[in-house]
Amino acid sequence: MKKSVIIIGAGPGGLTLALTLAQFGIKPIIVEKTKKKSLFTKALSMQPRTLEIMDSFSLLTHFLEKGNQIKKNNFHVNGSFVGALDFEKLPSKCNYLLSITQPETE
């Protein structure tokens, strides 16, 4: 019996889920209330695991051309350094965040 799944929302999460389901032979049905892609960004970056998933779909190169890699992030409070995240230490081919707008990901 062929299965279908309804996905509400065609943003980056919904589209990624649709691609993943299709890989397993499950037909995604995407329901989106707007007729055109978002003009606004609701997220600031794509996480390493999401980038790994995009790589499995052979889409990573496209995203890398449109975004900027963030390998390290320093945090400051009232002008004083309070800490840092070094993504290059992650055990992943995609050991960075990718700063990219939501309209580009869609």
Residue, then its C-alpha position, 0 to 999 in steps of 0.5 A: m500500500k502506497k503511503s502519503v503524508i500531508i506536510i503543512g508549510a513549504g518553508p525549509g523544514g517542510l521542503t526538507l521533510a518532503l525530500t526525505l519522505a520521497q527518498f523512502g517512497i512516501k508521497p509528500i503532499i505539501v500544503e502552503k497558504t501563500k502562493k509565492k516564496s517568503l520575502f522574509t527570513k525567519a531563521l538566520s542559518m542552516q545547522p550542520r546536520t541540515l547541511e549534511i541532509m542537503d548534501s545527501f540530496s546533492l544540494l549542498t553546493h547550491f546552498l554554499e554558493k548563496g550563503n556564508q560559512i560561519k566557522k566560529n561565533n564570539f559572544h559579547v555582553n555589554g561589549s565584554f567577551v563572554g564565550a565562543l562556539d567553534f564549529e570547526k571542532l564538530p565531527s562533520k563534513c559540514n563543520y560550520l553554520l551557513s548564514i543564508t536567507q530563507p528566500e534562498t533556501e526555499 
